[in-house]
Amino acid sequence: MPWRSPAPCWACWATVPTATLAILRNDLELVVIDEADRLAADSFEVLRHIYDRTSCPLVLVGLLQIIDVIRRQEKFAGRVTMHLRFPPIAEGEAIDTVLPNLVLPHWHFDPADSADRALDTLLWRRCAPSLRRLRDVLQVASEIADMNGEPRVSRATIETACEWLPQSPRHHPPERVGVDERARRDVGVTANFPLHPIG
């Protein structure tokens, strides 16, 4: 496949009227931009103009280097009012909050059940600290359980799902990750507006 140059600047600017109209028509109270650490300078200018036209709060989510990326955008950086770091979740939070609230076919998790807690230990060992990998593993395990006619995701379906999904270097179990590596992976979130509760 031949190499293609990035979209020209005018292509980014062409999205401003459409995005502005969509935000205003739908009375959006918040726009979240994921993987914002990968945005180019033109994209920040587009976001700045969209915000200036709509006053709709923007939340930029990305890896920790997002803060450095934003600082390089002088016009945009002046509008950023808050930086928040979210370190990886702890296993206790995964057990008490994340796993019981995931909604997938064949997935049931009761933190008080010892068999379910054993599944958590397996999942945490294979996926921590990545919630994306956790979701991917459980999605595949759910599909395997469905194909096999099993009523619930089991240890065997989780192990099979882990074998099917490649282990990314970013998703090593906590015992293999040093403190410096863990800090580098923290997620940064920046917002270019005063935070307002949405209810």
N, C-alpha and C positions, 0 to 999 in steps of 0.2 A: 504494500500500500504506500503510495507516495506521500511524502511529508507535506502537511498543509500548514500554512502560516496561521497565527491566531486571527480571529475575526477582526476586521478593521474597526477602528474607533466608532465610525458612524453606525455600525450594527448595534453597539452598546447603547448609543444615544437613541436609537429607534425604539428602544423598550421604554423610555421614560414616559411618553404620553399614555401608552397602554397600561403600564404598571400604576401610574398615577390615577388613571380613571378606574381601574379595578379596585384599588384601595379605597377611593372615595365612594364608589357605587356600593361596595359591600360593607361600608362603614367599619373597616378593620380597625381594631384597637392596638394591634401589634403585628409586626412582620419579623420573622426569625430567619436569618440567613446562616445556614450551616456550612461548615468547611470554609469559613470566611478568611482563614489564614492563607488560602490559595487564590484570593481575589487579586486581580491586576489593578494598576492605577486607574484605568478607565472605569472599572467597575465601582471603585470608591467614589468617583465623580458622579456616576449615574445614581448611586445610592444617596449621595449628598443632595442632588437635585430632586430626587423623589421625596426625600424627607422635607426639604424646603417647600415643596409644593403641597404636601399633604399633612405635615406635622404628625404623621403616624410614627410612633416609636419603632425603632429598629433595634434588634438584638443580633449581634454578630457572635456566632459560636465557632470556635476552632481550637486547634492545639495551642499550646502555650505561646508559641512564636507569634500568635495573632497580635499581641500587644506591640511587638516590634514592627510588624507589618503596618499597623495603623499609625504608629508614630511617624513613619516615613511619609504619610499622606497629610501634609500640613493643613490643608483646608478641612479635611475630614476630622483629623485628630482634635481640632479645637472644639468640635461638637460632641465629643465623647465625654460623658459625665461620670461614668462608672466602669471600673474594671473589677471583675470577680473571678477568683480562681476556685475551681472545684477539683479537689484531689480525688483520686479513685475511691470508690466506696469501700467500706469495710465489710467483711463477711457477715457480721451481725446485721448490717443494714440490708444486705442481699437476702438473708433468711427472713427477717421480720417485715420487710417492706416490698422489695422487688419481686421475689419469687411468688409470694401469695397473690400478687396483683396482676401477674401476667395472664393474659387471656389468649389461650391457644387451644385448639381441639385436643382432647386427650390429656391436657396438662392440668393437674390438680396438685396443690402444695399446701400442706398444713404444717406450720412450724412446730407444732406440739407433737407431731407424729415422728417417731424415731426413724422409720423407714424413709420418710421424706427428708429428714435432716441428713441422712446418709447420701441421698441424691444431691443435696446441696453441697456436701463436702466434695463429691465427685465433680460437680459442675464448677465449683469454685477453683478446684485444683486445675481443671482443664481450661477455664475461660478467664479467670481473674487477671487484671481488673477491668476487662472490656465488657461493657454491657451489650455492645453490638455483637460480639462473639457469643455471649450468653444467649441473646435472642436468636442468633443464627442457629446455634446448636439445638436449642429447644424447638425452633421451627422445623428443622430437619427431623428431629426425634419425633415430633408430633405427626409429621407426614409418614414416617416409618411405621409408627403405631397404627395409623389409619390404614396403610396398605396391608399390614399384617392382621387387621381386625382386632387389635388389642384395645382394651378399654382405657388404658392409661399409659402415659410415657413411663418407661421403666429404666432401670440401670442399663440393661442391654441395649435399648434403643438410644440412650444417651451416648453410650460407648461407641455404637455404630455411627451415630451422627458425628462424633468427634473424629472418627477415622475418615469419614467422607469429606469433612471440611479440612482444608489445609491449615496447619498451625502457622500463623503469621508470627514473625519475630517480635511484634508488638504485644503478643498475647501469651507471654510466658507466665507460668504460675508464680505467685508472690515469692516463694522461697528462692527462686532463681534471679530475682530482680533486686538490685541494690537501691539504696535510698536516692542516689543521684539520678539513676534511670527513672525511678518512679516520679521524681519531681519534674523531669523533663517531659514526661507524658501527661502531666496535669492538664486539664482542659481550661482554657481561658474564655471568658465571656465578656464582651464589652457592649455597652449600650450608649447610644448617642441621644439620650433623652432622660429626663427625670423619671424614675420608676414610679409607676402608678399601679395599684392593685387592680386586677381585672376580675370582675365578679359577675 
